[in-house]
């Protein structure tokens, strides 16, 4: 039985605990400084109050586990990864932050343990799905990846409700984005590249956000003419966020931005996750296109109501943990999301939540 330490008892941590407690292969400990959050963990899960910023205390706890899963804000992950490297503890996280993921990658060099950052939905599963489509072409032209977690019943001007880490959301809206354009790797601004499309008769908008590509832009460099990732929202959202980020300059005062959103925008668990990937290229001398789409709705698991973003994020991460335990992916070093095949992922007991 694997000893797993989950750092962070927030919305995603709650879902990870709910899914993991349903197996007999892991003994889970959830650690967080917020004892109120720990109190809502499933009764079968061990809990431990700890401040992740206390390096000495964190090291003592990590030393007692084989696997550490970080569901903490991205800016705490480097410390966790550094201690994991020192102790040889297998490391998984959910970060969308490019700089954090790069530091984790550096720490993985020559390590005896595995480092798998950027698990979850986007980055995460979206790279697995997109990479699977790219393998069906002789030559690639365009890869377009679109993901959104949207409230089913939007009731405010933003047409949005908070569904996961507010700090992570702001990071995506404010940081530069990797793309491949005309065969060249570039950085573009978040909130640009606005487009509209329809799915099942509903109109959505999509625009550049940071981090969703994970490492796929590296894996496909030199192999594709155009590659980009955009976040899906209801029409009108992007323009209002631009006003907040640029006109009011809240991108320069991110803690204030976070406080404003959390004070004014409610959390909801009644949501839907949209996944939309389109790949075009040549096959047998003809220009063809293939598309992968999926909708995942909120639901009740083990008597606990979970949002769609909780389910998809937790399942995406736990599938990687499970595949590592089974030996289906490398046991040491750095593992990219796209190193895992879509079939293997969806056959996994956690990956099936996507299927």
N, C-alpha and C positions, 0 to 999 in steps of 0.2 A: 504494500500500500504506500503510495507516494505522499510525502508530507509537503503540503502546499501552503504557502503564506500569501494571502491576498491583502495587499495594502490599499486601503480606500474602501469605505463602507457607504459610498454615495449611491446614486441611482444605478450605475453600471455594476458596482460592487455587489449591490443587493441581488441583481439578476445573476451574476456569476455564482454567488453563493447558492441561490435557488436551484440553478441547473446542476451545479457540481454535487450538491448534497444528495442527488438522486442516483448517484453511482456508488459502488463499493470499492472503487480503485483509488480513492483519494481521501486523505484525512486533512480537512481544511481548517485553517486558523485565519480569522479576519481581524486585521489590526487597523485602528483609526484613533485619532485623538478625540473624536467626538463620541462620547459614550452614549449619547442619545441615539446616534446612528447605529452603534453596535447593538443597542437594545432591541432593534427591529430585525436583527439577523435571525434566521431559522434556529429553533432551539437546539438542533443537532450539531450546530456549528460552534466551534470554540471561538471566543472573542478575546481580544487583548487591547487595552488602551495603550497607545504609544504615539509619540510625536515623531513623525518621519524625519523632521529636521534635526532631531537628536541623533547624531551619527553613531555615537557609542551604543545607545540603546537599540538602534536599528541593527547594528552589527551583531549584537547579542542574540536578537530574535532570528535574523537570517541564518545564523550558524546552526539553528535547530531544524532547518528545512532543506528539502531537495530542490524545490521550485519556488520562485517568487513571481507573483503576478502583480503588476502595478496598475491599479485603477485610480491613481492619483493624478492631479494636474500635471501637465507636461514638464513644468519647471522643477518638479521634484525628482524626475526620473533619472537624471544623471548621477546623483548621489546614490540612488538605489542600485543602479547598474554598476557603479564603481565598487560598491561593497560586494555585489554578486560576483564580480570578476575576482575579487580578492579571496572570496570564500569558496569559489567553484560552484555556486548555486545557479541553476538554470533560470534564465531571465526572459520574461514576456511583458510587453506593455501595449498600450493603446494610443501612443502619442501620434498626433498629426503634425507635430512640430519638426520641421526639416533639420534644424540645427541639432536638436536633441537626438534624433535618429542617427545623424552622422556621428555624434560622439559615442553613441552605443555601438555603432559599427566599428569605430576605432578600438573600443575596449574589447571587442570580440577577437581581435587579431591574436592568434596563438593561444586562445583560451581553451581550457579543458571542459568548459561548460558551454551551453548553447545560448545565443542571444537572438531573440525573435521580437523585434519591435514592430510597431505599426500594425498590430493585429486588429481585428474587429470588422467593421463594415467598409469605411473609406477614410483612410487607407485600410487595406485588409482584403476582404472578400472581393471587392470590385476589381482588384488587380488580378486575382485568380480567375475570375470570369472573363475578363478582357484578354488575358494571356491565352486562355483556352481557345478563344475565337481566332486569335492571330495564327494559331498553328494550322488552320484549315486553308491557308492561302500560300500560293507559290511566291508572291511578292505583295508586300503590304503598301497601301496608300494612306488610309486614314483610320485612326482609332479614336473614338469619341466616347468618353465615360461620363455618365450623369447619375448622381445619387441625391436623394433628398429625404429627410424625415419631416413629414408635414402633419399638422393637426387635421383631424377629420372635420372639425367644426371651427374654423377660424373665426374669431369674433373681434379682432382689433385691426387697426390700420396696417400693421405689419403683416397681417394674415399669417401669424406665426405664434407658436407657444414654445417655451423652453422645453427641451426634451433630454438634454444631457449637459455636459460641462459648459458653463457660460464662458469661462476663460478660454477654453478650446475653440468655442464658436467665434469669439472675437479674434483670436489668433488667425483663424481661417479667413476672416473678412479683411484683415489688415496686412498680412504678410505677402510677399511676392510669391508667384506661382511658376512652377516649371512647365514648359510646353516644348514640343518639337514642332517647328514651323519651317516648311520647305526644306526638311531634312536637317535643320540646325537646332540645337538645344538653346532655348532662350528662357529668360525670366520675363513675366508679364505681371501687370498689376491685378490684384484682387478687385472684384466688383466690376471688372470690364468684360468685354466679350458677350454682352447681353444678347440672348436669343429666346425665341418662344417655340414651343412644340406642343403637340397634343398627344395624349395617351388615353385610350378608352373614352374619348369624347371630352376630356377635361383639358383645358389649356394651362400650361405651366410656363414659367420662365427659368432660364438657367444662366449662370454667370461664373466667371473664374473665382475660385477660392483656393487657398493654399493647402498643400499637404496631401490631398486626396490621391495623387498619383503614386504615393509611396516611392519605391525604387523602380517602378516600371519604366520611367523615362530613361533610366540608365540601361535597363535590360533591352529596350527597343531602339536605343541610339544606333543610327546607321542602318536601321532595318525598316523604318517607316518615314513617310513624308510629313505626316501631321499627326500629332498626339496631344490631346488635352483632356482635362478634367474640369467639370463644372458642377456646382451645387444647384439642385432643383428647389424652387420656391413657387408660391402662387404669384401671379402677375402683380407688379407694383412694389414688391418687397425690396428689390435691389435699389430702387431710386430712394426709398426712405433710409435704407442703411447707408447709402452714399452721403445723404444729408447729415446723418449722425457722425459718420467717420470723417468726412472731408470738410463739410461746411462748419460743423460744430467742433471739429478737430478732436473728437473723442478717441480717435486712433492714437493720439499722443498722450491720452490719459486713460489707459486701459482699465485700471482699477475703478475709476469713476464710471466708465462705460459699463463695466460689469455690475456695479451697484445699481445703476439706472435700470438696466434690463431686468435684474432680479427683483427690483422693487415694483416695476410696472408691468412686466410680462409674466403671466402665470405659467406654471408647469402643467403639462397634461400627460396622461397616459393613453389617451384616445387618439392614436396617431396611425399613420401608414408610412412605411418605408418604400420608396420607389427606387428601382435599380434599372438602368437603361444603358446598354452598351451597344455601339454600332461600329463594325469594322468593315472596311472595303479594301479591295485589292484585286489582283489577278489570280485566276485559277484556270489552268488549261488554256491559257491565252485569252481568257475573257474577263472583263471587269465585272466583279460580283460584289454583293454586300450581304452580310449576315448580322442579325441583331439578337441580343439576349435581353429579355425584360423579366422583371419579377416585382410583385407587390407582396409585402409582408405586413400583416395587420397586428395590432395589439391583441393580447389574449391572456388567458389565465393558465398558469402552470403551477401545479401542486397547490392550488388554492390561493395563489398570489397573482394579482393582476399586474402584468408587466406591459410596458409600452413596446411598440415595434422596434424602436431604436435600442431599448434595453435588450430585447431578445436577439436582434441581429448582431449587436456589438458583443454581447457576452458569448453567444454561440460561435462567432467568428474567432474569438480569442481561445475559447476552450477547445475548439476543434484542433487548433495548432498545438495546444498543450497535450491533448490526447494522442495526436499523431506522433508527437515526439516521444511520448511514453511507449507507444507501440513500436517505435523504431522505423516508422514510415517516412520520416524526414531525418536529416543529419542530427547526430547527437551532440556535436560540438560546433563552435564557430558561429558565423553569421548566416542566418537563413532569411531569404527574401520571401514575401508572400507568394509571388508568382512562381517560386520553386515548387509549389504544391499544385498538383493537377486538380482540375475542377471535379473530375469523377471521384478521386480519392477523398477530396474535401466533403462532397455531398454524401458519400457513403458512410462517413463518420457519424457517430450517434449524435454529436452536437451539430455538425454540418447539416444534418437533416432538417434542422429548423428552417433552413433556406429552401429546402426542396418541398 
